[in-house]
Every structure is written in structure tokens, then in C-alpha cells.
Amino acid sequence: MKIVVDGFGGDNAPSEIVKACVMAVNEFKDLTIIITGQTEKLKAELRENNYDGNQVEIVEAPDVISCEDENPAMQIRRKPNS
């Protein structure tokens, strides 16, 4: 099974998001998680969690829409790589 996760879509992101993803793939061997977000930051978090397997993939999304951004619908147009 594949699951796509927004690597920057929660509190304490990306660290808590990546930690949870690593826990999930360690428990479920038939699971692949695709994390979207800023590649270098996500790779650093994977290293921090001692993960070097092949069940986690990263899809680059350099733009981040934060909760401080006004009008999220407009931000999607302004940040197309989010």
C-alpha cells in the first residue's frame, strides 16, 4: 500500500511527521510512504531517525503554505510548488 503524506502539514513539522512515517514503515513491511516537501529538510529528518531504507520516497515541493498565510486558496495559486 502507498500513502502520501504532507511533510510540512502539521505541528512540529517536518520532524514529527517524518518520525511517524518511519515508525509506520518499520511496523508495516508492505507499506510505502511518499512524503511531499522540501527534500533536503526531509532527508535530514530521515537521517535523524536513522532511516535509510527504501519504503519512504520524497517528492519535492519547495513551497510551503503555512497557517500564517492568508487565504489558502490564493496561496495555492501563488505557491504552485506547494
Helices and strands as residue ranges (DSSP letters): E 2-6, H 15-27, E 32-37, H 39-48, E 56-60, H 72-78
